[in-house]
Amino acid sequence: MTEDQPITIRDLYPRMTEEELAVAEANLKRYVAVLVRIYDRLQAECKPWPKPVNRVDLTLSGDESNIRHERSNSP
């Protein structure tokens, strides 16, 4: 993939079947549609997009991003 090409769902999930990719793409489109509806509503009401209550680093390391005592964590 070059810099000029957009990232596709298949790029993100290369091991998914065609059916799984179709579901993932449909879910993404619905999610974006909800965000657009929220944005349009805020614009119509002359309200700003809400600011985050507290900043969270979305690039936490693997150890910091786990929830303690969860089944998915290794012992």
C-alpha positions as CSV (number, residue, x, y, z in Angstrom):
1,M,0.0,0.0,0.0
2,T,1.3,3.4,-0.9
3,E,0.6,6.7,0.8
4,D,-1.8,7.7,-2.0
5,Q,-4.1,4.7,-1.4
6,P,-6.7,4.9,1.3
7,I,-6.8,2.2,4.1
8,T,-9.5,-0.3,3.6
9,I,-11.4,-2.5,6.0
10,R,-9.4,-5.5,4.5
11,D,-6.1,-3.7,5.4
12,L,-7.3,-3.4,9.0
13,Y,-8.6,-7.0,9.2
14,P,-6.8,-9.1,6.7
15,R,-7.9,-12.5,8.2
16,M,-11.6,-11.8,8.1
17,T,-13.8,-13.5,5.6
18,E,-15.8,-11.5,3.0
19,E,-18.9,-11.9,5.1
20,E,-17.1,-10.6,8.3
21,L,-15.7,-7.7,6.3
22,A,-19.2,-6.8,5.1
23,V,-20.5,-6.8,8.6
24,A,-17.5,-4.7,9.8
25,E,-18.0,-2.2,7.0
26,A,-21.8,-1.9,7.7
27,N,-21.1,-1.3,11.4
28,L,-18.5,1.4,10.6
29,K,-21.0,3.1,8.3
30,R,-23.7,3.1,11.0
31,Y,-21.2,4.5,13.5
32,V,-20.2,7.3,11.2
33,A,-23.8,8.0,10.4
34,V,-24.5,8.4,14.2
35,L,-21.5,10.8,14.5
36,V,-22.8,12.9,11.6
37,R,-26.3,13.1,13.1
38,I,-24.8,14.3,16.4
39,Y,-22.7,16.8,14.6
40,D,-25.6,18.1,12.5
41,R,-27.8,18.4,15.6
42,L,-25.2,20.4,17.5
43,Q,-24.7,22.7,14.5
44,A,-28.5,23.2,14.1
45,E,-28.7,24.1,17.8
46,C,-25.6,26.4,17.6
47,K,-23.7,24.3,20.2
48,P,-20.0,23.4,20.0
49,W,-18.8,19.8,19.9
50,P,-18.3,18.7,23.5
51,K,-14.8,18.8,24.8
52,P,-13.5,15.6,26.6
53,V,-14.0,15.7,30.4
54,N,-10.5,14.5,31.0
55,R,-7.7,13.7,28.5
56,V,-6.9,10.1,28.2
57,D,-3.8,8.9,26.4
58,L,-5.0,6.5,23.8
59,T,-1.5,5.2,23.1
60,L,-1.0,3.4,26.4
61,S,1.4,0.5,26.5
62,G,-0.1,-3.1,26.5
63,D,0.5,-3.5,30.3
64,E,-1.2,-0.1,31.1
65,S,-4.2,-0.8,28.9
66,N,-5.3,-4.0,30.6
67,I,-8.0,-4.1,33.2
68,R,-6.8,-6.0,36.3
69,H,-8.5,-9.3,37.2
70,E,-9.9,-9.7,33.7
71,R,-10.0,-13.2,32.1
72,S,-8.2,-11.9,29.0
73,N,-5.1,-10.9,31.0
74,S,-2.3,-13.4,31.4
75,P,-1.5,-14.4,35.0
